Amino acid sequence: MDFGNILALAFGEMISPTTAAYALAALGLAVHFGYSGLLNFGQAGFMAVGAYGYAISTLTFDAPLPVAVLVALTASVLFALILGIPTLRLRADYLAIVTIAAAEIVRYIVTTNGLTDVTGSANGLANFENGFFALNPLAPGSYNVGPISMNERDLWIRIVGWTIVALACLTVWLLMRSPWGRVLKGIREDENAVRALGKNVYAYKMQALVIGGLLGSLAGMIFTLPRGAVQPANYATELTFFLYTCLLLGGMATVLGPVIGAMIFWVVLSLTQGLLYGAIEIGAITFLSNVQAGQLRYILVGVALMLLMVFRPQGVLGNKKELAFA
């Protein structure tokens, strides 16, 4: 069993663009749930809106990169408004049901055969990433980052992805230290008290939903660019649950918690897969196939999350006091 290669692959997952996308989307959930108390189970829908908004703008309308990104973000704001106007007055459990249904509606809309020319139906869309990689200032070649080697395209998407994550973390940190952020925390803990002070709770919730949704849409674009394809199957309900796992691992009402949680999530998945595959290869495990081992790693992550909730429910960086909201 090559432990050096297993650790190198885990490090590669920790800094991968997929991890950056998960960190960004989980940060959006921190704005929704951690800071505002909005139980949004539809973050995968925001990611799909961002990814498809960018891809359709590029392929169907031949939009340049800035316009395609702007279209994707505008679509995200519209989705947040359509979702928020009728639902933000609902109780948390009803809001969760509505948001998870809305995300599934988005996925089924892009899957329908009637829109195949625009959305690609179940096969999705491809070859829309050239405009992004045309901006790559790195010379063609191989680049080493620690123990892993990558080409100029892989390094470029990592630089862009993690730069956006850093800027998003700084923005959320500044927002939550502002009077606006303190009102959000008050709404999370007791919205009736905040309403009694004359604050428009509905407007604050809508603003939080839009901001978290924008982060989710950016995450959707980062998630799909390195793949060069966007498919509806990638934005199923389990994606939102994985994002909540990242959020709970790192800490709900924290800025860096979702980032750390996403790193832990993907490192654990990579390590468990590498160790299980290696044990199967050398014959130490004979009762599992590689396919079964790939599924078992998610079970192990679930068990780890259960243990974390028992012994440290606030997450790695969280504050236990932040859990005491209504």
C-alpha angles and dihedrals in degrees: 000000000000103000092176092059091045091054092045091053090049091052089049090054091049092061098031122125088243090060089047090052092049090048092051094047091046089051087056088053089051088058090048103040108009098049104020104030093235108148097214114178093171104076089119086063091057090049090051092049090052095046096045093041090057096042096046092046090052100042103033101034100023089231119177118246099266092048092047091051091047091050091050092050092046090051088051092053091049091049090051091050094047090047097041104043096069099028111041091081090057125099116263097260093049090048090054091053093048095047095049089049091049091053090051091048089055091050093049092046092057090044097054116111092226090072098042093121090057106030102022091235114234092345092060127201132301143181098044098117099081094093090056096048091045086072091057108125093189118107116242112267145080122307127193121215107180109305096345130081125208141169126249094268094053092048093047095054090047092051092048094042097050092041089057089048091052093048091047091051091050091048094049091046091053092045094051092049090053126086087258091058092047090054089052091053089049090053090051092053101038119348093182090061091049090048089051088058090060100259121143098238093182092056093049091050091049092051091050091049091052094047094048090045091053089054089050092051092050087050090052091056093047089047094055104036098075090048094050089217139077121207130177092231089068091064101054124136094270089067090067090048090052089051090052088051089056091047094050093044093055101033131278105237097039135097100218094034096084090048093050090043092053091050092049091047095054096038091053091047091049095045095047092047093048093047094046094046090047092049090050091048094054092043097249089123116041102160096069134066123212090256092053091046090054089057094042091062090065089052089052091050089050091052090049090051091050091052090048091052090051099046103024110015093170091064130235097307101016130116116234090219089064089067093063098086127124 
